[in-house]
Amino acid sequence: MNFKRISLALAGVLIAGASLAAQAPAPAPGTQTATPKREGRMERRAERQQQRIGKGVANGSLTPKETARLEHQEAKVNKDIAKAEADGKVTKKEATKIEREQNRESRRIHRQKHDAQKRN
């Protein structure tokens, strides 16, 4: 897996996430939803984590196998975000679950970037 392929995959995931967010309908009245501030924070955090993976690839601190695994896990988080936003409302329960997933993913990225393995 080379850097160009990973970069293209990363760009595709970011574009897909942005287009899904733009198409989300308004929430139904009377439902308990997360604040728009929280929803935006989830999306910005997902983008920052993608950037962190990209930087790890660029500086050689992530091997191709580590990168593929992190990208796969990050795609799951993005899928959960899109699923939560699909009905136009993100409940507090969904937001908490996504935040927990993002915390785990952030720790995984850090561990993989700072382990002894380097790309040749």
N, C-alpha and C positions, 0 to 999 in steps of 0.2 A: 504494500500500500504506500503510494508516494504522496508527497506533500500536495501536489496539484489535485489529485483525486480527493484527498481529505478536504482541501479548501473548497472544492466544488460541492462536496456533500454538505459541508458546513453552511455554505451560502444557500443551498437549497432548503435546508432545515430552517434557517432564519427567515427566508422569504415565505415559506409555507406558514410558519407561525405568525408572521405579520399579516398575511392575507386572511388567516382564520380570525385573528383578533379584530380586523376591520369589518368582518361580516357578522359579528355577533349581534343578535337582536337585543332589545331592551328587556330588563327583567320584569317579571310580573309584579303587580303591586301587592304589598303585604308579605313578600317573601324575605327571609333573613339572608342578606347577601353580604359578601365582603365589600369593603369600600373600594371605590375606583382606585384610590391611592394604593391599596394592597394589590389589586390586580396588576397595575402598572409595575409595581415593584417586582412581582413574580416574573414578568416578562423581561424587565431590565436585568434581573439577576440571571436569568437563563442566557441572555445575550452575553453578559460578562463571563459566565462560565465557559461558553463557547470560545470566547476570546482567549481565556486562560489556556484552554486545550490547544488552540492554534499557536499560541506563543510557545507552549511546551514542544510542539512539533517543530517550530521554527528554530528554537535554540538547541534542539537535540536531547532535551531532558525526558522526552517520551519516545518509547519505541513504537514501531507500527502496531504491534499487538496491543500494547497499552492504550494507544490512541483509539484503535478500533473498539476496544471494550468500553472506554470512556464515552465515545461517540454513541455507542449503542445504548448505554445507560442514560445518557443525556437525551437521546431521542425518546426514551420511555417517559422521562419527565415532561418533555415538550408535548407528547401525546396526551398526558394527563392534564396539562394546562389547557390544551385545545378542547379536550373532552369536557372539562369543567366550564369553559367559556361557551361551549356550543349552544347551550340553551339560553344564553344571555345573562346568566347569573352565576356567580361563584359564591357558594355558601361558605360560611366560616369553617365548617368541617372540611370542605374540599380545599380551602386555602391553607388550613393547618396541615393537611396531608401533603400538599405540594411543597410547602415550606420545609417540612421534615425531609422529604425526598431531596430537595435542593441542598439541605444541610449535609446529608449523606454524600451526595455527589460532590459537593465542595471538598469534603474531607478526602474522598477518593482521588480527586484531581491533585490535591496537595501531596498526598502520600506517593502517588505515582511520579509526580514531577521531582520529588526530592529523594527518591530511592536511589540506590547505587547504579541502576541500569541506565545506560546511555545508548542512543542510536549510533550505529557505526558510521 
